[in-house]
């Protein structure tokens, strides 16, 4: 009889621990659902307007990203935003250019590349150091060089990156957090552009 009671107590304790282990998952799932249910803070256009043409403007759509120090060499595909689902185009082995953001250029605005936190994409990006230079090649044969400045972590519904105004910059976004519930943004300042 004592053995039977012990088994019941052990069984109940195991069930309690299992339920307690699910609590963080349920908490973060609820937080993400709540964040996604909120309307975005800005309206995201389907395609970003091109910078106003000037004689010195050089621009192009990103098609290749190279970060030599991290051995990252990725093709860049178009990234579209689905307003109904709140989801972006993603792949297992490519970076994506967020179409609502500026083309890579030497005048102004933010160019956003994003991708999965996977070994094949951006899992090593958190190891980047200040001052590291990277290159983005465009569909019209230009190579843009950028320098890493800083990074920050934001909530998934933070769309402030789409309201950036100022000098040309590149931002790379990937997921972060215990449950990949947040977004990590890596900011790069424009250095130079040349013809490939």
Secondary structure as UniProt FT lines:
FT   HELIX           2..37
FT   TURN            55..56
FT   STRAND          59..60
FT   STRAND          62..67
FT   HELIX           68..70
FT   STRAND          72..79
FT   STRAND          81..82
FT   TURN            83..86
FT   STRAND          87..88
FT   STRAND          95..98
FT   TURN            99..100
FT   STRAND          104..105
FT   STRAND          110..114
FT   TURN            119..124
FT   HELIX           125..127
FT   TURN            130..131
FT   STRAND          133..138
FT   TURN            139..140
FT   STRAND          142..155
FT   TURN            156..157
FT   HELIX           160..163
FT   STRAND          169..176
FT   TURN            178..179
FT   STRAND          182..195
//
